[in-house]
Amino acid sequence: MSPVRARRWALVATVVAAVTWGASGAGAGASATPSASKKFCDAFKNNAIMVQQLFLSDPSGDTVTLKAKLDAGVAAAKAIVPAAIANDYDVVTSDATTDFAAITAAQKAVDTWALAHCKYEVVKVTADDSSVTMPKAVKPGFVAFDITTNGTTPRYYGVVPLAAGQTVAQLLASSLDELRPRLVTEVQTTPGQEAVAYGPITKPGVYVVLDGDSVGTPQASYTSFTVKK
């Protein structure tokens, strides 16, 4: 599958669902010992970061090399995936899978396992059609934003760090093309369902959680959090 470079947040779901953790690879393993689980969690984290890099990659850059690295990373992860989620991981990493309901169910199973077994920093987020609620401080590291949506329409959320000297108002006034390369992570949410966005939140500073509507237009509603050293 060739990399997709969406210009609207409404296409984030298509990009991430289609490229979620890469393409098909090696056969799944069956080990779930603590050390084996940690190895899979590390591989899952690295692949999630590469997915984000691929989504944000410059069209003029070397996306072929990045996609090849992602494919290799997914193949390695499939070789050590715990038996409990082996079939689900195969579904979310297969280019051939087109059943959206099956992909959604499989992704939920993988996310549930990762939140329970991987030692990522988990940040609980609740959202509706006009607001986002979450902790005001987040520890630095690889973060899983566990989002519960109580609204009535699909939403798209993106995490963007404030630039030095920039205000939130200035960031919100930026165009989508200006914001997209700065996204740390993004996710589509479905009314009444849970979604998880993974991303490296490593630099100290203020991060803004942007709220996008179903056609990809950023809204005035937002929240922010601080990462300290």
N, C-alpha and C positions, 0 to 999 in steps of 0.2 A: 504494500500500500504506500503510495507516495504521500509525503507530509502535506497536511492541509494547513493553510495559513488564513484563518478566519479573520475578518475585520469587524465582525459584530459579535457581541457577547452571546447572542442567540445561537451562534454556531459553536460555542465552546462545548456544549454537550455532544455534538456530532464528532468533533475532533477527539475529545477525550474518550468517548465510548468506542470510537473506531481504532484508536491507537492505545487504548488502556493497557499499559504495561507491555506493549509491543506486539510481536507476531508469534505464531506457533513455533514450538521448539522441541526439546528433548522430552522423553517420557517422564511421568511424575514418579517421585520416590514415595516411600511409605513411612519414613522415620519421623517421629515427633518427639525425640528426646530433647531436653533443654538446650543442648549445644546445637542440635540440628535445627531447632526452632529459631535460635538466635541467628544462625547462618541464613535461614530463609528471611527473617525479619530484616537483616542487613541488605540482602539482595533486593527485597521488596522496596526498601527505602531508596536504594541507589537507582532502581528502575523508575520509581516515582519522580525522582529528581530529573532523570533523563527525559521522561515524558514531558515534563514542564519545559525543559530546555528545547525540546523539539517543537513544542507548540509555539514558543516564543522566538524561535530561530529566525534569523534574517534570511529572506528569500535568496539573497545573493551569497549566503554562507554555505558551508559544506554540510548540508543536511543529510547527504547520503552516508557520510562517515558516522554521524550521530545516530542515524537510524540503524546502521549496522551494529554499533555498540549496544544499542537498546535491544536489538534482536538477540545478540549474544548474551546480554544480561538476563533476558527473560528465559532463554534456553537453560542457563545455569540455574535460575530460580526453579524452573520446572523439574530439574533433576533432584531437588531437595525439598520440594513442596510437601508439607504434612499431608498425610493420607486423608484427613478429615475435610480438606478443602481442595484436594487435587483436581476433582472434576470441575469444581467451580472456577478454579484458577485457569483451567484449560479453556473454559467458555469465555472468560473475560480477556484472554490473551490471543484468541483466535481471530484472524482476519475473516475467516469464513462464516463466523457466527453473525446472523442478521436478526435473530429473534430478540426484539428489544426487551420483552418481558423476561426472557431467559437470562439475558445479560444483566438486567437489573437485579434479579433474584440472586444470581451468582456473585455479582459485585457486593451485594449486602452480606452474603455469607463470608466472603473474603475479608471485608471490612470488619465484620463482627469478630472474626478470628484474630485479625491483626490488633484490634483495640484490646482484646483480652490477653493476648500472649506477647505482643511486642512491647518493648519498654519505650515507646514513643511518649512524648508529652501530649496528653489528651486534653483538649480545651472544649468544653461544652458550650454550644451556641444554640440559642433559640431565635427563630425569626418568624415574621408574618409578612403581610403584603406591604408594610410600611415601616418596619423597624427591625433592628438586629440587637440582641442582648447577649453579652458575653463578659468574661472577666476583663478588668481594666489593665491587668498586668499579666504577661506571659513569660515563662522562663525561656531562655534561648536554647535552641536545639532544633531537632526535627520534630515538627508538630503535626498532630492529627486534629483538625477542626471537625468535631462531631456535631453536625448541624441537624436540629429538629425543626421542621417547617410546619407552622400552624396556620399558614395563610390559605388562600383559595386559588392562587395562580402560581405557575412555575416561576422561580426566581434564579438569578445568576449572581454569584458573589465572587468578588476578587479582592485579594489582600495586596495592598501597595504601600511601601514605605514612603514616608514624607522625605523629600529631599532637604538638604541643609538650608535653613532659612525659609522654607516653603510653608505656607499656611494650608489648612484643610480646604478653605474656600478656593484657593488657587489650584489645588489639586483637583477639586470637583469641577473646576472650570476647564480642565484640560480635555482635549479630544480623546476619543477612543484609541486612535493611532498613537497618541502620545502616552497613554496609560498602559497599553497592552505590553510593551517591552519591559515595563517595570513590575508587572504582576509577579508575586511570589508564588501564588497558587490561586486556583479558581475552581468553582464547582457549580453544577446545575442542581437545583433542588426541586422536588416534586411535592405538591401539597399533601400534608399528612404523612410524609415519609422522611426517613433519616438519610442523610448524605454525609460523606466524609471527604474532606479536602486535605491533602498531605503537602507539606512544604517545609523547606529549611528556613527557620526564622532565627538567624544567627547574629545579625548586626543589631547593636543597641539603637534605640530610637523609638519614634512613634510610627505606628502602622495604621492605615485606614482600611476598614472593611467596606468596600463599595457595594452598593445594592443596584443590580441591573434588572430591568423588567423583562417581560417575555419577548420583546422585540429587540432587546439588547441595548436599550438606552439607560445610562446611569441615572439614578434617581438622587434627589436631595437627601434622602434618608441614608444614614451611614452610622457606623460606630468606629471607635478607635481603641487601640491598646498600646501599651508601652512595653518595650523589651529593655531590661536593664542588664548591665554587665554582670 
